[in-house]
C-alpha cells in the first residue's frame, strides 16, 4: 500500500514539474507578445477542451482546461498577416523575438535551477578527486579502496583531476601501481594492479570517481550554472556526430519520452529520499538537477529548425529577415501541420520504446 501511494505521489509530482516547465515556455511566448503589443486571445492552463474561463486581463482570456498539463498561448492572427494587431501582421523581428521567448525562458529556468542546486549542495572542486564507488570483486576492492577515499598521488605523481587519474591508471594497466589516499585525515599507500581488459561498464580498477563538493554562495553559483548549461548544450549538439563515430552506444544517446523521463525522475526522487532519510526532509537536489537538464533540453530542442517547433517557425522567417520576401502563410501552415503529425508519431514510437525497453540507470 505504501509503495502504491509513493508511486502515485511520484507520478503527480512528475506531471506537475514537467507541466510547470511547459507552462514557463508558454509564459515566455506570452510575455514577449505583450512586450510588442501583439494581442493574445487566450492563455490556457492545461490543454483543451476548456473547463472554464477564469478571468480576462488586458484583452486576454485566461482559461482552465481539462488536460492538466502545461499551458498554451493563442495569439491573435497567429498565421494570418491580414489581421491587424496579431502575430502574423507583426514585423519579422518582433515575430522572431516572440518565437525565441519560449526557448529562452526554458534556458533561463535551467540556469536558475542549476544555481539553486549548487547553492544547496555545493560545487565540485575540480582539483580534488574522491572515490564514490568501489565495485565488488575488483582490484580496488581486493586491496581495500573505500568510497570517500581522496586520491592524492599515483606512483608519486600528484593528482589534479579525475581525467588525470584515469590516464595514469590506463597507462599502467597490467603493472603494479602505488596509489596514495587520504582517508579521514589518515594517509596511506595502496598497491594495486589495474586490469588490462576490465568487464564492460567498469574501469581498470573498478572504482568510480568524482570531485568533492565545497559550499558556495548564490553569487558564486551563477557563472558555474552558465558554464554547465553551455556544456549540456554542447553535448547535445555533439551527440549525433559522436554516435556516428561510435563514441556513444545507441543506449547512451537514445531519446526518451514521458515514460522514460518519469523513470529517471522517479529514480532521482528515490535518491533524494534515501539521502534525506525522511520523505519530508532534505533538499531534492537530484530532482532539481534533472529538471534543470530537462529545461535546458526543452529550450534547446525547441530551437532546432524542425517543422512545428519554434526553430522551424524561425527558419521560415529567415527569407523575410534577409530578403524581405515572405513565404506564403498557407505553405508554412501546411509544413507545420505535417511536422506536428510527424512529431506526434515520433512521440508514440518513443513512448512505446520506453515501455518495451525501459531506461536503465547506472
C-alpha positions as CSV (number, residue, x, y, z in Angstrom):
1,X,0.0,0.0,0.0
2,X,2.8,2.4,0.9
3,X,4.6,1.6,-2.3
4,X,1.5,2.3,-4.4
5,X,1.0,5.7,-2.6
6,X,4.6,6.6,-3.1
7,X,4.4,5.8,-6.8
8,X,1.2,7.8,-7.1
9,X,2.7,10.8,-5.4
10,X,5.8,10.5,-7.7
11,X,3.6,10.5,-10.8
12,X,1.7,13.5,-9.6
13,X,4.9,15.4,-8.8
14,X,6.3,14.5,-12.2
15,X,3.3,15.7,-14.1
16,X,3.3,19.0,-12.1
17,X,7.0,19.5,-12.5
18,X,7.0,18.8,-16.3
19,X,3.8,20.8,-16.7
20,X,5.4,23.8,-14.9
21,X,8.3,23.7,-17.4
22,X,5.9,23.7,-20.3
23,X,3.9,26.5,-18.6
24,X,7.1,28.6,-18.4
25,X,7.8,28.0,-22.0
26,X,4.4,29.4,-23.0
27,X,4.7,32.2,-20.5
28,X,7.9,33.3,-22.4
29,X,5.8,33.5,-25.6
30,X,3.1,35.4,-23.8
31,X,5.4,38.0,-22.2
32,X,7.3,38.7,-25.5
33,X,4.0,39.0,-27.3
34,X,2.7,41.6,-24.9
35,X,6.0,43.4,-24.9
36,X,5.4,44.2,-28.6
37,X,1.7,44.9,-28.2
38,X,0.7,41.8,-30.0
39,X,-2.7,40.8,-28.8
40,X,-3.1,37.4,-27.2
41,X,-6.6,36.0,-27.3
42,X,-6.1,33.2,-24.8
43,X,-3.7,31.9,-22.2
44,X,-4.8,28.4,-21.3
45,X,-3.7,26.4,-18.2
46,X,-3.7,22.8,-19.3
47,X,-4.9,21.7,-22.7
48,X,-8.4,21.8,-24.3
49,X,-11.2,21.0,-24.1
50,X,-11.9,24.1,-21.9
51,X,-13.2,23.5,-18.4
52,X,-14.0,27.1,-17.6
53,X,-12.9,30.7,-18.2
54,X,-11.1,32.1,-15.2
55,X,-10.8,35.8,-15.9
56,X,-9.9,38.4,-18.7
57,X,-6.9,40.6,-18.3
58,X,-5.5,43.0,-20.9
59,X,-7.8,41.6,-23.6
60,X,-6.6,38.0,-22.9
61,X,-8.9,35.3,-21.7
62,X,-7.2,33.1,-19.0
63,X,-8.8,29.6,-19.1
64,X,-8.6,26.3,-17.2
65,X,-8.7,23.3,-19.4
66,X,-9.4,19.6,-18.8
67,X,-6.0,18.1,-19.6
68,X,-3.9,19.1,-16.6
69,X,-0.5,19.5,-18.3
70,X,1.4,22.6,-19.2
71,X,-0.3,25.6,-20.9
72,X,-0.8,27.2,-24.3
73,X,-0.9,30.6,-25.8
74,X,-3.2,31.6,-28.7
75,X,-2.0,34.9,-30.2
76,X,-4.4,36.9,-32.3
77,X,-3.9,36.2,-36.0
78,X,-1.1,33.8,-35.4
79,X,-0.8,32.7,-39.0
80,X,-2.8,35.4,-40.8
81,X,-0.9,38.6,-41.8
82,X,-4.1,40.3,-42.7
83,X,-5.4,40.6,-39.1
84,X,-4.2,43.9,-37.5
85,X,-2.6,43.7,-34.1
86,X,-1.9,40.0,-34.5
87,X,1.2,38.0,-34.5
88,X,1.1,37.3,-38.3
89,X,0.9,41.0,-39.1
90,X,3.8,42.0,-36.8
91,X,7.3,42.8,-38.2
92,X,9.6,39.7,-38.8
93,X,11.9,40.9,-36.0
94,X,9.0,41.1,-33.5
95,X,7.9,37.6,-34.5
96,X,11.4,36.3,-34.1
97,X,11.6,37.6,-30.5
98,X,8.2,36.0,-29.8
99,X,9.4,32.7,-31.2
100,X,12.6,32.9,-29.1
101,X,10.6,33.8,-26.0
102,X,9.6,30.2,-25.0
103,X,13.0,28.5,-25.5
104,X,14.9,31.4,-23.9
105,X,12.5,31.2,-20.8
106,X,13.4,27.4,-20.5
107,X,17.1,28.1,-20.8
108,X,16.8,30.8,-18.1
109,X,14.8,28.4,-15.9
110,X,17.5,25.7,-16.3
111,X,20.2,28.2,-15.3
112,X,18.2,29.3,-12.2
113,X,17.6,25.7,-11.2
114,X,21.4,24.9,-11.5
115,X,22.1,28.0,-9.3
116,X,19.7,26.6,-6.7
117,X,21.3,23.1,-6.9
118,X,24.8,24.5,-6.4
119,X,23.7,26.8,-3.6
120,X,22.1,23.8,-1.8
121,X,24.7,21.1,-2.4
122,X,27.9,22.9,-3.2
123,X,30.1,22.9,-6.3
124,X,32.6,20.3,-7.4
125,X,36.2,21.0,-6.6
126,X,38.0,20.0,-9.8
127,X,41.4,19.9,-8.2
128,X,40.5,17.1,-5.8
129,X,39.5,13.5,-6.7
130,X,37.2,11.4,-4.5
131,X,36.3,7.7,-4.8
132,X,32.5,7.5,-4.7
133,X,32.1,3.8,-5.6
134,X,34.0,0.6,-5.4
135,X,32.7,-2.4,-7.4
136,X,32.8,-5.9,-5.7
137,X,35.5,-8.4,-6.8
138,X,37.7,-5.8,-8.4
139,X,41.4,-4.9,-7.9
140,X,40.3,-1.8,-5.9
141,X,38.0,-3.9,-3.6
142,X,40.7,-6.5,-3.1
143,X,43.3,-4.1,-1.8
144,X,40.9,-2.0,0.3
145,X,39.8,1.1,-1.5
146,X,36.7,2.6,0.0
147,X,34.1,5.2,-1.0
148,X,35.1,8.6,0.4
149,X,38.9,8.0,-0.1
150,X,40.6,11.0,-1.6
151,X,43.3,10.1,-4.2
152,X,46.3,12.3,-3.7
153,X,49.0,10.6,-5.9
154,X,49.5,7.8,-8.4
155,X,53.1,6.4,-8.5
156,X,54.2,9.5,-6.6
157,X,52.7,11.9,-9.2
158,X,50.3,14.5,-7.6
159,X,46.7,14.2,-8.9
160,X,44.9,17.3,-10.3
161,X,41.7,15.9,-11.9
162,X,39.7,12.7,-12.5
163,X,41.0,12.5,-16.1
164,X,44.5,12.7,-14.6
165,X,43.8,9.6,-12.5
166,X,42.2,7.7,-15.4
167,X,45.0,8.4,-17.8
168,X,47.7,7.3,-15.3
169,X,45.8,4.1,-14.4
170,X,45.3,3.2,-18.1
171,X,48.9,3.9,-18.9
172,X,50.0,1.4,-16.2
173,X,47.4,-1.3,-16.9
174,X,48.8,-4.8,-16.1
175,X,51.5,-3.3,-13.9
176,X,51.7,-2.6,-10.2
177,X,51.0,1.0,-9.2
178,X,51.0,2.8,-5.9
179,X,48.0,5.0,-5.1
180,X,48.3,7.4,-2.2
181,X,45.0,8.2,-0.5
182,X,43.6,10.3,2.3
183,X,41.0,8.5,4.4
184,X,39.5,10.8,7.0
185,X,42.9,12.5,7.5
186,X,44.9,9.3,7.5
187,X,47.4,8.9,4.6
188,X,48.3,5.5,3.2
189,X,49.7,3.9,0.1
190,X,47.7,1.1,-1.6
191,X,49.4,-1.1,-4.2
192,X,47.2,-2.4,-6.9
193,X,47.4,-3.8,-10.5
194,X,44.9,-2.3,-13.0
195,X,43.2,-4.7,-15.3
196,X,44.1,-4.8,-19.0
197,X,40.6,-5.9,-20.0
198,X,38.0,-4.9,-17.4
199,X,34.4,-6.0,-17.8
200,X,32.0,-3.8,-19.7
201,X,30.9,-0.9,-17.6
202,X,33.9,-1.0,-15.3
203,X,37.3,0.7,-15.3
204,X,40.7,-0.9,-14.9
205,X,40.5,-0.6,-11.1
206,X,36.7,-0.9,-10.6
207,X,36.1,2.4,-9.0
208,X,34.0,5.5,-9.9
209,X,35.5,8.9,-9.3
210,X,34.1,12.4,-8.6
211,X,35.1,15.8,-7.3
212,X,34.1,16.5,-3.7
213,X,31.6,19.3,-3.2
214,X,32.5,22.5,-1.5
215,X,30.0,25.1,-0.3
216,X,29.5,28.2,-2.5
217,X,27.3,31.3,-2.4
218,X,24.4,32.1,-4.7
219,X,26.5,34.6,-6.5
220,X,29.4,32.1,-7.0
221,X,26.9,29.6,-8.4
222,X,25.8,31.9,-11.2
223,X,28.9,31.6,-13.5
224,X,29.1,27.9,-12.8
225,X,25.5,27.5,-13.8
226,X,26.1,29.3,-17.1
227,X,29.1,27.0,-17.7
228,X,27.2,23.8,-17.1
229,X,24.3,25.0,-19.2
230,X,26.7,25.6,-22.1
231,X,28.3,22.2,-21.5
232,X,24.9,20.4,-21.8
233,X,24.0,22.3,-25.0
234,X,27.4,21.4,-26.5
235,X,26.9,17.8,-25.5
236,X,23.5,17.8,-27.3
237,X,25.0,19.4,-30.4
238,X,27.9,16.9,-30.5
239,X,25.8,13.8,-29.8
240,X,24.8,12.9,-33.4
241,X,28.4,13.1,-34.5
242,X,29.7,11.1,-31.6
243,X,27.1,8.4,-32.3
244,X,28.1,8.1,-35.9
245,X,31.8,7.9,-34.9
246,X,31.0,5.1,-32.5
247,X,32.0,7.1,-29.4
248,X,28.5,6.6,-28.0
249,X,26.3,3.5,-27.9
250,X,22.6,3.7,-29.0
251,X,21.6,3.3,-25.4
252,X,23.7,6.2,-24.3
253,X,22.2,8.5,-26.9
254,X,18.6,7.2,-27.0
255,X,15.7,9.7,-26.9
256,X,13.3,9.2,-24.1
257,X,9.7,10.3,-23.9
258,X,7.4,11.0,-20.9
259,X,7.5,7.4,-19.7
260,X,11.3,7.2,-19.8
261,X,11.6,10.7,-18.3
262,X,9.3,9.5,-15.4
263,X,11.6,6.5,-14.8
264,X,14.6,8.8,-14.4
265,X,12.6,11.3,-12.3
266,X,11.4,8.6,-10.0
267,X,15.0,7.2,-9.6
268,X,16.3,10.7,-8.8
269,X,13.5,11.3,-6.4
270,X,14.3,8.0,-4.6
271,X,17.9,9.0,-4.3
272,X,16.8,12.3,-2.7
273,X,14.6,10.5,-0.2
274,X,17.3,8.0,0.6
275,X,19.8,10.8,1.1
276,X,17.5,12.7,3.4
277,X,16.4,9.6,5.4
278,X,13.0,11.1,5.6
279,X,10.3,11.6,2.9
280,X,9.7,15.1,4.2
281,X,13.3,16.3,4.8
282,X,16.3,17.2,2.8
283,X,16.7,19.3,-0.4
284,X,15.7,17.5,-3.6
285,X,19.0,18.3,-5.3
286,X,18.9,15.3,-7.7
287,X,15.3,16.0,-8.8
288,X,16.2,19.7,-9.2
289,X,19.3,18.8,-11.3
290,X,17.2,16.5,-13.5
291,X,14.6,19.3,-14.0
292,X,17.3,21.8,-14.8
293,X,18.7,19.4,-17.5
294,X,15.2,18.8,-18.9
295,X,14.5,22.6,-19.0
296,X,17.8,23.2,-20.9
297,X,17.0,20.3,-23.3
298,X,13.5,21.6,-23.8
299,X,14.8,25.1,-24.7
300,X,17.5,23.7,-27.0
301,X,15.2,21.2,-28.7
302,X,12.6,23.9,-29.5
303,X,15.3,25.9,-31.3
304,X,16.0,23.1,-33.7
305,X,14.9,24.0,-37.3
306,X,12.2,21.4,-37.4
307,X,8.6,22.0,-38.6
308,X,6.1,22.7,-35.8
309,X,8.9,23.7,-33.4
310,X,9.8,27.3,-32.6
311,X,13.1,26.8,-34.5
312,X,11.1,25.6,-37.6
313,X,9.0,28.8,-37.4
314,X,12.1,30.9,-37.1
315,X,13.5,29.1,-40.2
316,X,10.5,30.4,-42.2
317,X,11.4,33.9,-41.0
318,X,14.9,33.9,-42.5
319,X,13.9,34.8,-46.1
320,X,11.8,37.7,-44.8
321,X,14.6,38.9,-42.5
322,X,17.3,38.8,-45.1
323,X,15.5,39.4,-48.4
324,X,12.1,40.9,-47.3
325,X,10.4,38.1,-49.1
326,X,7.7,36.4,-47.0
327,X,6.9,32.7,-47.6
328,X,3.1,32.5,-48.2
329,X,1.4,31.6,-44.8
330,X,-0.6,28.8,-46.4
331,X,2.7,26.9,-47.3
332,X,4.1,27.5,-43.9
333,X,0.9,26.3,-42.2
334,X,0.9,23.1,-44.3
335,X,4.5,22.3,-43.4
336,X,3.9,22.9,-39.7
337,X,0.8,20.7,-39.8
338,X,2.7,17.9,-41.4
339,X,5.6,18.4,-38.9
340,X,3.2,18.3,-35.9
341,X,1.8,15.0,-37.2
342,X,5.3,13.6,-37.6
343,X,6.2,14.7,-34.1
344,X,3.2,13.1,-32.6
345,X,4.0,9.8,-34.4
346,X,7.6,10.0,-33.2
347,X,6.4,10.6,-29.6
348,X,4.2,7.5,-29.9
349,X,7.2,5.4,-31.1
350,X,9.5,6.8,-28.4
351,X,6.9,6.1,-25.7
352,X,6.4,2.5,-27.0
353,X,10.2,2.0,-26.8
354,X,10.3,3.4,-23.2
355,X,7.6,0.8,-22.3
356,X,9.1,-2.2,-24.1
357,X,12.7,-1.3,-23.3
358,X,12.7,0.8,-20.1
359,X,15.6,3.2,-19.3
360,X,18.2,1.6,-17.0
361,X,20.3,3.9,-14.8
362,X,23.8,3.0,-13.6
